[in-house]
Amino acid sequence: MERGGQEVYRGTQNSFVDNVKADGSMYMYRVYAISGTFQSRPVEVTVTAHSPLVAPKVNVSRTPETIIITVVRPDVRDYRESYIEVDGNVYKTEVLSLKNEPDKVYKVKAYWSNTSGQKSEAAELVLETSPKPPIVEYRVDGANVILKITDPSTVIKAEKFVVIYGSRTMEVLKGEATIQIDTSKSVHEFKVYSVYKDLQSSQTSVMVILKN
C-alpha cells in the first residue's frame, strides 16, 4: 500500500490502519497484491480524513430590538456550511437575527456540516427575553400611595419588581407596595419595572396628582 507515492504498508493482513491527520486533508492510496515475482494492477483509492464533528462555538449578542446568533466557523479544511435551528426551524447560515420581543423563550441548536454532508454535534442554547412591562394601578390613602403591580407576562414571569420614587429605589416581591409621600407636593412620579434573572423589563411610569 502506497500513500502519496510512499509505501506505508507491506504484509499479509487484509486490513490496515493508517495514522494520518484528521483535518479534512485528502489522501491518495495505491493498493496492489504481490505473489512471487508477479504484481497485480494497482487499485487507486481517494480518502478524505474528515475533521472531528465537534459542536461549534456560538456567540450571542443583544440590542433592544434584536438577538444576534453567530456560529463561529470551525477552522477545518472540510467545512461546508453552518446551520442554526430555532424552535425546529432550520436556517443555513452563520448569523441569524431574532426579534428581541419580551416574554419569549427561543430554543436554539447550532451545528455545521463537512464536505461529505455529515453534520456535527449540536451546540444547544435556551435564550430568554425580558418580561413585559408591568401593569401598575394606584390609590391614595392619606399620606400613602398604594401601588398594585401586575405582571402581564405568561412565559417569562417576573421574579420581583423595582419601584423608583425620587431618590428612593425599592424592591417589591409581591404585587403591592405602600409608599409614604410628601403631601405638600401635588405631583408624584413612580417608575416601575420587573426583573427576571439578569433581565429587566422596560419601565412603566405612573403620575399621581393629589387633589387640593
Sequence and secondary structure as in RCSB ss.txt:
>XXXX:A:sequence
MERGGQEVYRGTQNSFVDNVKADGSMYMYRVYAISGTFQSRPVEVTVTAHSPLVAPKVNVSRTPETIIITVVRPD
VRDYRESYIEVDGNVYKTEVLSLKNEPDKVYKVKAYWSNTSGQKSEAAELVLETSPKPPIVEYRVDGANVILKIT
DPSTVIKAEKFVVIYGSRTMEVLKGEATIQIDTSKSVHEFKVYSVYKDLQSSQTSVMVILKN
>XXXX:A:secstr
 EETTEE   SS S        SSEEEEEEE  EETTEE   EEEEEEE        EEEEE SSEEEEEE    
 TTEEEEEEEETTEEE  SEEEEE  SS EEEEEEEEEETT  B   EEEEEE      EEEEEEETTEEEEEEE
   SSS  SEEEEEETTEEEEESSSEEEEE  TT SEEEEEEEEEETTEE   EEEEEE   
